[in-house]
Amino acid sequence: MIKEIKIHPFHYLVLLVILNLGIGMFFMLRFNLFYQTIVVLATGTAYVIWGVVHHWLEEDLHLKVFLEYFLIALVFCVIILSLLFRA
């Protein structure tokens, strides 16, 4: 993984910015459930888009890779949203 980061530092910098913005906005909007939901979904979507673009630029984008990013984002969103909307 370290080797991959050294080869494509800009790609991983963009991922770091996406995730940090998502976390920051989530906590900044901690009193507004609607906006927190939007932030969680937007961060998950941005993660999937980042993965697709990264692998497309690397020319190794396959359905399996897309599904991996999509399912990780889906699990992340389900877990966070279920914690937000717990009774």
RODO-272898 format. One record per atom (N, C-alpha, C, O): residue in three letters; chain; atom name; x, y, z. Coordinates in pm, whole numbers, plus 50000, padded with zeros to 5 digits. Atoms other than C-alpha are relative to their C-alpha. Last residue first. Layout:
N
REC   residu   chaine   atome      xx      yy      zz
REC      ala        A      CA       X       Y       Z
...
// end
This chain:
87
REC   residu   chaine   atome      xx      yy      zz
REC      ala        A       N   50113   49954   49917
REC      ala        A      CA   46524   50452   51814
REC      ala        A       C   50039   50015   50146
REC      ala        A       O   49955   50053   50228
REC      arg        A       N   50041   50100   49901
REC      arg        A      CA   46832   50432   51594
REC      arg        A       C   49893   50060   50092
REC      arg        A       O   49892   50179   50121
REC      phe        A       N   50146   50012   49992
REC      phe        A      CA   46829   50676   51304
REC      phe        A       C   49955   49895   50101
REC      phe        A       O   49840   49851   50098
REC      leu        A       N   50066   49870   49994
REC      leu        A      CA   47187   50799   51328
REC      leu        A       C   49851   49988   50029
REC      leu        A       O   49794   50066   50106
REC      leu        A       N   49967   49939   49871
REC      leu        A      CA   47332   50459   51415
REC      leu        A       C   49931   50136   50016
REC      leu        A       O   49889   50172   50126
REC      ser        A       N   50075   50074   49898
REC      ser        A      CA   47145   50301   51125
REC      ser        A       C   50033   50050   50139
REC      ser        A       O   49947   50046   50228
REC      leu        A       N   50139   49955   49999
REC      leu        A      CA   47274   50580   50904
REC      leu        A       C   49915   49923   50101
REC      leu        A       O   49824   49978   50161
REC      ile        A       N   50008   49864   49946
REC      ile        A      CA   47636   50513   50999
REC      ile        A       C   49854   50046   50008
REC      ile        A       O   49813   50102   50109
REC      ile        A       N   49960   49999   49860
REC      ile        A      CA   47610   50135   50952
REC      ile        A       C   49983   50139   50060
REC      ile        A       O   49924   50153   50167
REC      val        A       N   50101   50070   49921
REC      val        A      CA   47410   50153   50630
REC      val        A       C   50035   50004   50148
REC      val        A       O   49948   50029   50232
REC      cys        A       N   50121   49917   49991
REC      cys        A      CA   47638   50418   50481
REC      cys        A       C   49893   49934   50087
REC      cys        A       O   49830   50001   50168
REC      phe        A       N   49968   49879   49923
REC      phe        A      CA   47959   50226   50558
REC      phe        A       C   49873   50084   50021
REC      phe        A       O   49843   50124   50133
REC      val        A       N   49991   50046   49860
REC      val        A      CA   47806   49900   50429
REC      val        A       C   50028   50119   50091
REC      val        A       O   49967   50131   50197
REC      leu        A       N   50135   50035   49955
REC      leu        A      CA   47704   50076   50107
REC      leu        A       C   50000   49955   50145
REC      leu        A       O   49915   49998   50223
REC      ala        A       N   50072   49875   49975
REC      ala        A      CA   48044   50241   50063
REC      ala        A       C   49859   49971   50053
REC      ala        A       O   49811   50041   50142
REC      ile        A       N   49937   49939   49883
REC      ile        A      CA   48218   49904   50103
REC      ile        A       C   49928   50130   50035
REC      ile        A       O   49900   50155   50152
REC      leu        A       N   50045   50073   49881
REC      leu        A      CA   47966   49748   49864
REC      leu        A       C   50064   50054   50128
REC      leu        A       O   49998   50058   50232
REC      phe        A       N   50142   49975   49975
REC      phe        A      CA   48019   50013   49597
REC      phe        A       C   49953   49933   50129
REC      phe        A       O   49883   49994   50209
REC      tyr        A       N   50014   49863   49951
REC      tyr        A      CA   48398   50002   49620
REC      tyr        A       C   49855   50030   50036
REC      tyr        A       O   49827   50093   50138
REC      glu        A       N   49928   49990   49873
REC      glu        A      CA   48402   49622   49588
REC      glu        A       C   49984   50140   50061
REC      glu        A       O   49949   50153   50178
REC      leu        A       N   50085   50058   49896
REC      leu        A      CA   48134   49623   49320
REC      leu        A       C   50067   50006   50137
REC      leu        A       O   49999   50027   50238
REC      phe        A       N   50112   49909   49975
REC      phe        A      CA   48341   49862   49109
REC      phe        A       C   49911   49948   50113
REC      phe        A       O   49874   50022   50204
REC      val        A       N   49944   49886   49929
REC      val        A      CA   48649   49643   49146
REC      val        A       C   49890   50099   50034
REC      val        A       O   49884   50150   50146
REC      lys        A       N   49965   50046   49866
REC      lys        A      CA   48456   49329   49047
REC      lys        A       C   50054   50115   50086
REC      lys        A       O   50020   50126   50204
REC      leu        A       N   50124   50005   49924
REC      leu        A      CA   48303   49507   48749
REC      leu        A       C   50027   49961   50145
REC      leu        A       O   49966   50014   50238
REC      his        A       N   50083   50114   50035
REC      his        A      CA   48651   49583   48624
REC      his        A       C   49874   50006   50086
REC      his        A       O   49868   50080   50183
REC      leu        A       N   50137   49991   49951
REC      leu        A      CA   48871   49892   48622
REC      leu        A       C   49919   49883   49945
REC      leu        A       O   49908   49864   49824
REC      asp        A       N   50035   50130   49944
REC      asp        A      CA   49236   49803   48571
REC      asp        A       C   49861   50003   50064
REC      asp        A       O   49836   49938   50166
REC      glu        A       N   50042   50094   50103
REC      glu        A      CA   49342   50082   48336
REC      glu        A       C   49978   49859   50056
REC      glu        A       O   50005   49760   49988
REC      glu        A       N   49902   50108   49992
REC      glu        A      CA   49521   50273   48614
REC      glu        A       C   49973   49891   49896
REC      glu        A       O   50053   49798   49880
REC      leu        A       N   49871   49942   50038
REC      leu        A      CA   49323   50583   48516
REC      leu        A       C   50112   49896   50002
REC      leu        A       O   50208   49905   49926
REC      trp        A       N   50011   49971   50143
REC      trp        A      CA   49005   50374   48528
REC      trp        A       C   50131   50058   49950
REC      trp        A       O   50180   50020   49844
REC      his        A       N   49974   50124   50073
REC      his        A      CA   49113   50234   48863
REC      his        A       C   49986   50018   49850
REC      his        A       O   50050   49947   49772
REC      his        A       N   49863   50048   49972
REC      his        A      CA   49146   50580   49016
REC      his        A       C   50031   49875   49918
REC      his        A       O   50136   49868   49855
REC      val        A       N   49906   49916   50075
REC      val        A      CA   48830   50710   48846
REC      val        A       C   50143   49951   50019
REC      val        A       O   50219   49943   49923
REC      val        A       N   50019   50025   50143
REC      val        A      CA   48621   50417   48972
REC      val        A       C   50100   50081   49918
REC      val        A       O   50164   50027   49827
REC      gly        A       N   49950   50133   50032
REC      gly        A      CA   48763   50438   49322
REC      gly        A       C   49989   49968   49852
REC      gly        A       O   50081   49912   49793
REC      trp        A       N   49854   49997   49993
REC      trp        A      CA   48711   50815   49342
REC      trp        A       C   50059   49865   49961
REC      trp        A       O   50155   49859   49884
REC      ile        A       N   49952   49929   50120
REC      ile        A      CA   48353   50777   49219
REC      ile        A       C   50152   50006   49999
REC      ile        A       O   50214   49985   49895
REC      val        A       N   50019   50090   50114
REC      val        A      CA   48285   50514   49486
REC      val        A       C   50052   50065   49872
REC      val        A       O   50121   50001   49793
REC      tyr        A       N   49905   50111   49985
REC      tyr        A      CA   48436   50733   49758
REC      tyr        A       C   49990   49904   49881
REC      tyr        A       O   50092   49861   49827
REC      ala        A       N   49870   49946   50040
REC      ala        A      CA   48242   51038   49634
REC      ala        A       C   50108   49891   50009
REC      ala        A       O   50199   49887   49925
REC      thr        A       N   50002   49985   50147
REC      thr        A      CA   47919   50837   49658
REC      thr        A       C   50134   50050   49949
REC      thr        A       O   50184   50000   49848
REC      gly        A       N   50000   50134   50059
REC      gly        A      CA   47996   50728   50014
REC      gly        A       C   50003   50004   49848
REC      gly        A       O   50074   49926   49784
REC      thr        A       N   49866   50053   49978
REC      thr        A      CA   48085   51084   50111
REC      thr        A       C   50012   49859   49942
REC      thr        A       O   50113   49826   49880
REC      ala        A       N   49908   49933   50092
REC      ala        A      CA   47768   51216   49951
REC      ala        A       C   50142   49947   50015
REC      ala        A       O   50213   49931   49916
REC      leu        A       N   50025   50051   50135
REC      leu        A      CA   47553   50957   50131
REC      leu        A       C   50095   50063   49898
REC      leu        A       O   50142   49995   49807
REC      val        A       N   49963   50142   50003
REC      val        A      CA   47708   51036   50469
REC      val        A       C   49984   49944   49859
REC      val        A       O   50073   49877   49808
REC      val        A       N   49853   50008   49996
REC      val        A      CA   47691   51413   50407
REC      val        A       C   50046   49854   49993
REC      val        A       O   50141   49824   49921
REC      ile        A       N   49949   49959   50131
REC      ile        A      CA   47325   51393   50301
REC      ile        A       C   50151   49987   49994
REC      ile        A       O   50206   49942   49894
REC      thr        A       N   50033   50108   50094
REC      thr        A      CA   47238   51197   50614
REC      thr        A       C   50053   50031   49861
REC      thr        A       O   50108   49944   49795
REC      gln        A       N   49906   50108   49972
REC      gln        A      CA   47422   51451   50828
REC      gln        A       C   49975   49882   49906
REC      gln        A       O   50070   49819   49858
REC      tyr        A       N   49873   49967   50065
REC      tyr        A      CA   47223   51724   50656
REC      tyr        A       C   50107   49896   50027
REC      tyr        A       O   50191   49870   49940
REC      phe        A       N   50020   50001   50145
REC      phe        A      CA   46892   51561   50752
REC      phe        A       C   50132   50027   49927
REC      phe        A       O   50167   49954   49834
REC      leu        A       N   50003   50138   50049
REC      leu        A      CA   47003   51483   51108
REC      leu        A       C   49987   49991   49848
REC      leu        A       O   50049   49905   49785
REC      asn        A       N   50096   50003   50110
REC      asn        A      CA   47095   51842   51190
REC      asn        A       C   50005   49863   49932
REC      asn        A       O   50094   49835   49851
REC      phe        A       N   50134   49974   49947
REC      phe        A      CA   47261   51882   51530
REC      phe        A       C   49892   49998   49892
REC      phe        A       O   49776   50027   49920
REC      arg        A       N   50046   50103   49907
REC      arg        A      CA   47588   51713   51435
REC      arg        A       C   49860   50022   50055
REC      arg        A       O   49799   49930   50109
REC      leu        A       N   50147   49997   50013
REC      leu        A      CA   47638   51934   51128
REC      leu        A       C   49934   49903   50098
REC      leu        A       O   49828   49849   50069
REC      met        A       N   50039   49859   50000
REC      met        A      CA   48004   52012   51210
REC      met        A       C   49846   50012   49997
REC      met        A       O   49790   50105   50054
REC      phe        A       N   49997   49950   49863
REC      phe        A      CA   48055   51648   51303
REC      phe        A       C   49960   50146   50010
REC      phe        A       O   49904   50189   50111
REC      phe        A       N   50090   50082   49918
REC      phe        A      CA   47940   51515   50966
REC      phe        A       C   49995   50054   50143
REC      phe        A       O   49888   50068   50201
REC      met        A       N   50136   49950   50020
REC      met        A      CA   48107   51804   50783
REC      met        A       C   49900   49923   50086
REC      met        A       O   49804   49981   50137
REC      gly        A       N   50012   49865   49944
REC      gly        A      CA   48443   51714   50933
REC      gly        A       C   49859   50055   49988
REC      gly        A       O   49805   50111   50083
REC      ile        A       N   49998   50011   49854
REC      ile        A      CA   48405   51342   50866
REC      ile        A       C   49980   50138   50064
REC      ile        A       O   49903   50152   50159
REC      gly        A       N   50118   50072   49955
REC      gly        A      CA   48301   51398   50506
REC      gly        A       C   49992   49991   50151
REC      gly        A       O   49887   50017   50210
REC      leu        A       N   50113   49909   50014
REC      leu        A      CA   48567   51661   50448
REC      leu        A       C   49871   49934   50048
REC      leu        A       O   49789   49998   50115
REC      asn        A       N   49991   49900   49893
REC      asn        A      CA   48828   51426   50591
REC      asn        A       C   49888   50102   49992
REC      asn        A       O   49833   50143   50094
REC      leu        A       N   50038   50062   49873
REC      leu        A      CA   48711   51140   50368
REC      leu        A       C   50006   50099   50116
REC      leu        A       O   49920   50098   50203
REC      ile        A       N   50141   50044   50003
REC      ile        A      CA   48713   51345   50050
REC      ile        A       C   49957   49947   50136
REC      ile        A       O   49853   49987   50189
REC      val        A       N   50083   49879   49992
REC      val        A      CA   49043   51517   50135
REC      val        A       C   49852   49963   50003
REC      val        A       O   49777   50018   50083
REC      leu        A       N   49988   49948   49864
REC      leu        A      CA   49212   51183   50206
REC      leu        A       C   49915   50124   50020
REC      leu        A       O   49850   50139   50123
REC      leu        A       N   50079   50089   49913
REC      leu        A      CA   49080   51041   49879
REC      leu        A       C   50003   50049   50144
REC      leu        A       O   49900   50049   50212
REC      val        A       N   50141   49971   50030
REC      val        A      CA   49216   51345   49690
REC      val        A       C   49909   49912   50088
REC      val        A       O   49810   49961   50142
REC      leu        A       N   50027   49871   49937
REC      leu        A      CA   49553   51300   49860
REC      leu        A       C   49854   50039   49979
REC      leu        A       O   49788   50088   50071
REC      tyr        A       N   50030   50028   49859
REC      tyr        A      CA   49540   50934   49762
REC      tyr        A       C   49981   50128   50081
REC      tyr        A       O   49913   50127   50184
REC      his        A       N   50123   50079   49990
REC      his        A      CA   49510   51017   49394
REC      his        A       C   49962   49982   50147
REC      his        A       O   49846   50001   50185
REC      phe        A       N   50114   49911   50023
REC      phe        A      CA   49771   51293   49421
REC      phe        A       C   49868   49926   50014
REC      phe        A       O   49773   49979   50071
REC      pro        A       N   50031   49921   49879
REC      pro        A      CA   50028   51060   49581
REC      pro        A       C   49878   50090   49982
REC      pro        A       O   49803   50110   50078
REC      his        A       N   50112   49912   50032
REC      his        A      CA   50009   50805   49299
REC      his        A       C   49963   50086   50120
REC      his        A       O   49854   50071   50175
REC      ile        A       N   50014   49993   50146
REC      ile        A      CA   50337   50606   49293
REC      ile        A       C   49894   50104   49962
REC      ile        A       O   49912   50176   49864
REC      lys        A       N   49884   49929   50055
REC      lys        A      CA   50423   50678   49657
REC      lys        A       C   49991   50016   49849
REC      lys        A       O   50039   50115   49794
REC      ile        A       N   50015   49858   49964
REC      ile        A      CA   50072   50582   49767
REC      ile        A       C   50116   50081   49944
REC      ile        A       O   50097   50195   49900
REC      glu        A       N   50108   49944   50083
REC      glu        A      CA   50096   50253   49577
REC      glu        A       C   49982   50149   50028
REC      glu        A       O   49960   50228   49936
REC      lys        A       N   49945   49987   50135
REC      lys        A      CA   50431   50173   49740
REC      lys        A       C   49898   50066   49906
REC      lys        A       O   49933   50151   49825
REC      ile        A       N   49910   49884   49996
REC      ile        A      CA   50282   50243   50083
REC      ile        A       C   50059   50025   49861
REC      ile        A       O   50072   50139   49818
REC      met        A       N   50082   49881   50000
REC      met        A      CA   50000   50000   50000
REC      met        A       C   50087   50126   50000
REC      met        A       O   50057   50221   49928
// end
